[in-house]
Amino acid sequence: MTENEWVMVWNDEFEGDRIDPAKWDYDLGNGFYDYRNHAWIPGWGNEELQYYTREPENVSVKDSLLTIRAVKESLHGCGYTSARLKTVKRDGTPLFSKRYGKFEFRAKVPWGKGMWPALWMLPLTDHYGGWAASGEIDVMEIVGEKPDEVLGTLHYGSTYPKRSLITHVHKIPEDSLVSDWHVYTVEWEPGEIRWLLDGVHWATQNFWWSCSKNVEGVGVEAKKKSDINPWPAPFDQPFYLLMNIAVGGNFPGHPNPETHFPAELVIDYVRVYDKVGGYAEAPPRGPGKLPYQKKSGGKRGK
């Protein structure tokens, strides 16, 4: 893609001295209520250690930069505080969502054992079922103790626990680290999702699947082609944006004495583009095994 094939349709340059409430809201706390199973899920389903707040110590805007800060402090039984911003209100009212486009974040990312910063996207509605049947797009996340690598991940398949994922790993070139300024981008078109770092294309995914079948809210393994939602589900619905630092959990592990706090995710801008001329229909499903031949992964989200 060349630059002139995209036109900006939404952005935040973080001017002023506070988060724009017309663009962002906050997740708060250390978990969520699972209405399907009538149970409180602590640690956001991942045994995470942070309590998300909207306090200035955890999220601030200054000098045209947004800073999300993870702090080692006790709050409501948690040993850390942090922040998670999203372009949808806590009651589900959308502030911004989009189907297809170019999604771009310029950021400096903290690292260290137990750090789990992420720039990512979730579906506005569970059109195909609960996570991850309706999908998840991770523009950027890291394994905290690997500051020279970035991950790009898709979550899809059936509702947990029968979900699948694919993770692409990219080594940052030229002796740079995630703590330096980089531009993290996803270009999402029907049937294909591409990851870019500083404008350089480094990964493409054109195979996934979605199964809405479940038993009492619990996903089941797809057994035949008719179990699968029409291609390119689930990545054919509007998604919203999220930015956060999680601490600990079953993906990065717990922090160790060398992990530095406070840890700061600094974001210069978020920009979303549409493709000039619109989008073609999704091409036939890309290479990959049929979903009912694939093994499902364990739970992992943010």
C-alpha positions as CSV (number, residue, x, y, z in Angstrom):
1,M,0.0,0.0,0.0
2,T,1.2,3.5,-0.7
3,E,0.3,6.4,1.6
4,N,-2.1,8.1,-0.8
5,E,-4.3,4.9,-0.9
6,W,-5.5,5.7,2.6
7,V,-7.5,8.7,3.9
8,M,-7.7,9.5,7.7
9,V,-11.2,9.2,9.1
10,W,-10.5,9.3,12.9
11,N,-7.6,10.3,15.1
12,D,-6.5,11.5,18.5
13,E,-3.3,13.6,18.7
14,F,-3.8,14.1,22.5
15,E,-3.9,17.8,22.6
16,G,-5.0,19.6,25.7
17,D,-4.6,18.4,29.3
18,R,-7.0,15.5,29.6
19,I,-8.4,12.5,27.8
20,D,-11.2,13.4,25.4
21,P,-14.3,11.8,26.8
22,A,-15.9,11.9,23.4
23,K,-13.2,9.5,22.2
24,W,-12.2,7.3,25.2
25,D,-13.6,5.7,28.3
26,Y,-12.0,3.4,30.9
27,D,-12.2,-0.1,32.1
28,L,-12.1,-0.1,35.9
29,G,-11.3,-2.7,38.5
30,N,-9.6,-6.1,38.4
31,G,-12.2,-8.3,36.6
32,F,-15.6,-8.6,35.0
33,Y,-18.9,-10.4,35.6
34,D,-19.5,-13.4,33.3
35,Y,-23.3,-13.2,32.8
36,R,-23.3,-16.5,30.9
37,N,-22.0,-18.5,33.8
38,H,-23.1,-16.1,36.6
39,A,-19.7,-15.7,38.1
40,W,-17.2,-12.9,38.8
41,I,-13.9,-13.4,36.8
42,P,-11.0,-11.8,38.7
43,G,-7.8,-10.8,37.0
44,W,-9.7,-10.2,33.7
45,G,-9.6,-14.0,33.1
46,N,-5.8,-14.1,33.0
47,E,-4.9,-13.8,36.8
48,E,-3.6,-10.3,36.2
49,L,-2.4,-8.4,39.2
50,Q,-3.3,-4.7,38.4
51,Y,-6.4,-2.7,39.4
52,Y,-7.4,-0.4,36.5
53,T,-8.3,3.2,37.5
54,R,-8.9,6.6,35.8
55,E,-6.7,8.5,38.3
56,P,-4.1,11.0,37.1
57,E,-1.4,8.8,38.6
58,N,-2.3,6.1,36.0
59,V,-3.4,8.1,33.0
60,S,-2.5,11.6,31.9
61,V,-2.2,13.9,28.9
62,K,0.6,16.5,28.6
63,D,2.7,18.0,25.8
64,S,0.6,16.2,23.2
65,L,1.3,12.8,24.7
66,L,-0.9,10.3,26.5
67,T,0.8,8.4,29.3
68,I,-0.6,5.2,30.8
69,R,1.3,4.3,33.9
70,A,1.5,1.1,35.8
71,V,2.4,1.7,39.5
72,K,3.5,-0.7,42.2
73,E,1.0,0.1,44.9
74,S,-1.8,-1.6,46.8
75,L,-5.5,-0.9,45.9
76,H,-8.5,-3.1,46.7
77,G,-6.4,-6.1,47.3
78,C,-4.3,-5.7,44.2
79,G,-0.5,-5.0,44.3
80,Y,-0.5,-2.7,41.2
81,T,-2.6,0.0,39.6
82,S,-2.8,0.8,35.9
83,A,-5.2,2.1,33.2
84,R,-7.0,0.6,30.2
85,L,-8.6,3.0,27.7
86,K,-11.2,2.0,25.0
87,T,-13.3,3.7,22.4
88,V,-16.6,2.4,23.8
89,K,-18.3,3.4,27.0
90,R,-18.6,1.0,29.9
91,D,-22.3,0.6,29.2
92,G,-21.5,-0.5,25.7
93,T,-22.3,2.8,23.9
94,P,-19.8,3.1,21.0
95,L,-17.6,6.1,20.8
96,F,-15.7,4.9,17.8
97,S,-15.6,1.6,16.0
98,K,-14.8,0.5,12.4
99,R,-14.9,-2.4,10.1
100,Y,-11.8,-2.6,7.9
101,G,-9.2,0.1,7.6
102,K,-5.7,1.1,8.6
103,F,-5.1,1.4,12.4
104,E,-1.9,3.2,13.5
105,F,-0.4,3.9,16.9
106,R,2.9,5.8,17.5
107,A,4.1,4.7,21.0
108,K,7.0,4.0,23.4
109,V,6.3,0.7,25.2
110,P,7.5,-0.3,28.7
111,W,9.2,-3.7,29.2
112,G,10.4,-6.0,32.0
113,K,9.4,-9.3,33.4
114,G,5.6,-9.3,34.0
115,M,4.9,-6.3,31.8
116,W,2.0,-6.8,29.3
117,P,1.4,-3.6,27.4
118,A,-1.0,-3.8,24.4
119,L,-2.5,-1.9,21.6
120,W,-5.5,-3.9,20.4
121,M,-9.1,-4.2,19.1
122,L,-12.2,-6.0,20.2
123,P,-15.6,-6.5,18.4
124,L,-18.2,-4.0,19.2
125,T,-20.8,-6.8,19.6
126,D,-20.5,-10.5,20.1
127,H,-22.1,-11.0,16.7
128,Y,-20.8,-14.6,16.4
129,G,-20.7,-15.4,20.1
130,G,-18.5,-14.8,23.2
131,W,-14.7,-14.5,23.1
132,A,-13.1,-15.5,20.9
133,A,-15.8,-16.6,18.4
134,S,-16.3,-12.9,17.5
135,G,-12.6,-12.3,17.2
136,E,-9.8,-10.1,18.7
137,I,-7.0,-8.2,16.8
138,D,-3.8,-7.4,18.7
139,V,-1.9,-4.7,16.8
140,M,1.0,-4.8,19.3
141,E,1.8,-6.7,22.5
142,I,5.1,-7.9,24.0
143,V,6.4,-10.6,26.3
144,G,7.7,-8.3,28.9
145,E,11.2,-9.6,29.2
146,K,11.8,-9.5,25.4
147,P,12.0,-5.7,24.5
148,D,13.4,-6.4,21.1
149,E,10.3,-8.4,19.9
150,V,6.7,-7.4,19.1
151,L,3.8,-9.7,18.7
152,G,0.8,-9.5,16.3
153,T,-2.0,-11.9,17.2
154,L,-5.5,-12.9,16.1
155,H,-7.9,-14.7,18.4
156,Y,-10.8,-16.5,16.7
157,G,-12.6,-19.9,16.6
158,S,-15.3,-20.9,19.1
159,T,-16.3,-19.4,22.4
160,Y,-13.9,-20.1,25.2
161,P,-12.5,-22.6,25.9
162,K,-12.6,-23.9,22.3
163,R,-10.8,-20.9,20.8
164,S,-7.8,-20.6,18.5
165,L,-5.1,-18.0,17.9
166,I,-2.2,-17.3,15.7
167,T,0.7,-15.1,16.9
168,H,3.3,-13.6,14.6
169,V,6.6,-12.6,16.2
170,H,8.8,-9.8,14.8
171,K,12.3,-8.9,15.8
172,I,12.8,-5.1,15.9
173,P,15.6,-4.1,13.6
174,E,18.7,-1.9,14.0
175,D,19.3,-2.6,17.7
176,S,16.2,-0.7,18.7
177,L,13.8,-1.6,21.6
178,V,10.1,-1.2,22.2
179,S,11.0,1.6,24.6
180,D,12.0,3.7,21.6
181,W,9.4,5.4,19.4
182,H,7.8,3.1,16.9
183,V,4.7,3.2,14.7
184,Y,2.6,0.0,15.1
185,T,0.0,-0.6,12.3
186,V,-2.6,-3.0,11.2
187,E,-4.1,-2.9,7.7
188,W,-7.3,-4.9,7.8
189,E,-9.2,-5.7,4.6
190,P,-11.8,-8.4,3.8
191,G,-10.0,-11.7,4.2
192,E,-6.6,-10.3,5.0
193,I,-4.9,-8.6,8.0
194,R,-1.3,-7.2,7.7
195,W,1.0,-6.0,10.4
196,L,3.6,-3.1,9.9
197,L,6.3,-1.6,12.0
198,D,7.4,1.9,11.1
199,G,5.8,1.5,7.8
200,V,7.5,-1.8,6.9
201,H,5.2,-4.8,6.3
202,W,6.3,-7.7,8.4
203,A,3.4,-10.2,8.7
204,T,0.2,-11.2,6.9
205,Q,-2.7,-13.5,8.0
206,N,-5.4,-14.7,5.6
207,F,-6.8,-17.7,7.4
208,W,-9.1,-17.9,10.4
209,W,-12.5,-19.2,11.3
210,S,-15.5,-18.7,13.5
211,C,-18.0,-21.1,15.1
212,S,-21.1,-19.9,17.0
213,K,-22.1,-23.3,18.3
214,N,-22.2,-23.7,22.0
215,V,-23.8,-25.6,24.8
216,E,-25.2,-23.4,27.6
217,G,-22.8,-20.6,26.6
218,V,-19.7,-22.8,26.4
219,G,-18.1,-23.1,23.0
220,V,-17.8,-26.4,21.2
221,E,-15.3,-27.7,18.7
222,A,-16.3,-27.3,15.1
223,K,-16.8,-30.7,13.6
224,K,-17.8,-30.0,10.0
225,K,-17.9,-27.2,7.4
226,S,-21.5,-26.3,8.2
227,D,-20.4,-25.4,11.8
228,I,-18.3,-22.5,10.5
229,N,-19.7,-19.0,10.0
230,P,-19.4,-17.6,6.4
231,W,-15.9,-16.4,5.5
232,P,-14.4,-14.0,6.5
233,A,-16.2,-14.2,9.9
234,P,-15.4,-13.1,12.5
235,F,-13.3,-10.3,11.0
236,D,-16.1,-8.7,9.1
237,Q,-17.7,-6.7,11.9
238,P,-16.9,-3.3,13.5
239,F,-14.2,-3.4,16.1
240,Y,-13.2,-0.7,18.7
241,L,-9.7,0.3,20.1
242,L,-8.0,-0.4,23.4
243,M,-4.7,0.6,25.0
244,N,-3.4,-0.6,28.3
245,I,-0.7,-2.0,30.5
246,A,-1.5,-5.2,32.3
247,V,0.8,-6.5,35.0
248,G,1.5,-10.2,35.6
249,G,-0.9,-12.9,34.7
250,N,-0.7,-16.2,32.9
251,F,1.0,-14.8,29.7
252,P,4.0,-12.7,30.9
253,G,4.3,-14.2,34.4
254,H,4.8,-12.1,37.6
255,P,7.2,-9.2,37.8
256,N,10.6,-9.8,39.4
257,P,12.9,-7.5,41.4
258,E,14.4,-6.1,38.2
259,T,11.1,-5.0,36.8
260,H,11.0,-1.2,36.8
261,F,8.0,0.7,38.2
262,P,6.3,3.0,37.4
263,A,6.2,1.6,33.9
264,E,4.9,4.0,31.2
265,L,3.2,3.4,27.9
266,V,3.5,6.7,26.1
267,I,1.4,7.3,23.0
268,D,2.0,10.2,20.5
269,Y,-1.1,9.6,18.4
270,V,-3.7,7.1,17.2
271,R,-4.9,7.4,13.6
272,V,-7.4,5.4,11.6
273,Y,-7.7,5.5,7.8
274,D,-10.1,4.2,5.2
275,K,-9.1,2.8,1.9
276,V,-9.7,5.1,-1.0
277,G,-12.2,3.5,-3.4
278,G,-13.5,1.1,-0.7
279,Y,-12.8,-2.6,-0.2
280,A,-13.1,-5.6,-2.6
281,E,-14.9,-8.7,-1.5
282,A,-12.9,-11.2,0.5
283,P,-10.9,-13.5,-1.7
284,P,-11.3,-17.3,-1.1
285,R,-10.1,-18.5,2.2
286,G,-6.3,-18.5,2.4
287,P,-4.1,-21.5,3.1
288,G,-4.5,-23.4,6.4
289,K,-6.1,-26.5,7.8
290,L,-9.8,-26.7,8.1
291,P,-10.9,-25.5,11.6
292,Y,-12.2,-28.9,12.7
293,Q,-8.7,-30.3,12.1
294,K,-7.1,-27.6,14.3
295,K,-6.5,-27.9,18.0
296,S,-7.9,-25.1,20.2
297,G,-5.6,-23.1,22.5
298,G,-6.0,-22.2,26.1
299,K,-7.4,-18.9,27.3
300,R,-5.4,-15.7,26.7
301,G,-6.6,-12.1,26.4
302,K,-6.0,-8.8,28.0
